[in-house]
Amino acid sequence: MIFGPRMPVRRDEWEWLLAGFKWLEQEFGQDDVAPSPLILPTPDFFPPVSDDPDQAVADILDQVKAHCDMADWPTMLVIGEQNRPTQVGKAIHLVHNVQAPLGHFRLLSDADGQHIGEIAYNPEQRHDPVGLIATLAHELSHYLMAYAKTVMPGGEEMMEHSTDLCSVYLGFGVFLANNAFNFSASQGVGYAEWRTSAAGYLSERSLLTATAIREALYGRDPMDAAPYLKPSLAKDLKSISRYVLQSDLAAEIAAINLQDYGVIAYPLAASEEETAATNSSDASVNFDMDKQ
């Protein structure tokens, strides 16, 4: 074949993804721990939860925390803002330019000075387990990254993009990719409605590329994710995987100088407690998941 597979994203984005994985591994990798699996929407990873909607969300959070190896990290789950209704009459539907955030994270301190992660979720996601899991993984990634000792590649302005990438690093790429863009249509007597929603900060293609990179770095076939993706995404993953698998990822990552991406130590990062406070700037800082 004269021409090989095309790079799935722009070169600068490809290099940023690789730099992000290098940074995440340096910050949170553990040499004596086996690579975590690709988390999939199956009963093996997410067994049945409570029939009570609010308790079900709490149960799912516990499951996501366990998959992130954060089961013992203190969290407080709260109900966040709800989307405004779109149907206000039999044939009257509103289109809102701004909807409530899917979730947000705050790093708080209790009376003893111990950190606790407050995670809020949009109650609309009680009926969307895939979207809920993607949101919870994103917010837990904020929690993990609050303890980073260095600035993420691209600096603070890339915080949310890096948080999406961290979610992929933790194994939730399938969930984030499936939830990145949604389209629905409905109709009835006297009306028709089409709705689109977007979630997160990295595009579908970037999330698929990141997922393929992660699986290839762990010596696994990225196409194992295909049966659990939307059909259009599974098709895209096939071409993305061809490029990823023919790349020398280890060499490319080794050649990356993180200082070129602004990765420097946080000031006063003498301990994890100080790092978390410095990284978050304020104990009650908000990190909002992208709006629908």
Secondary structure by P-SEA (a helix, b strand, c coil): ccccccccccaaaaaaaaaaaaaaaaccccccccccccccccccccccccccaaaaaaaaaaaaaaaacccccbbbbbbccccccccccccbbbbbcccccccccccccccccbbbbbbbbcccccccaaaaaaaaaaaaaaaaaccccccccccccaaaaaaaaaaaaacaaaaaaaacbbbbbbbcccbbbbbbbbcccccaaaaaaaaaaaaaaaccccccccccccaaaaaaaaaaaaaaaacaaaaaaaaccccccccccccccccaaaaaaaaacccbbbbbcccc
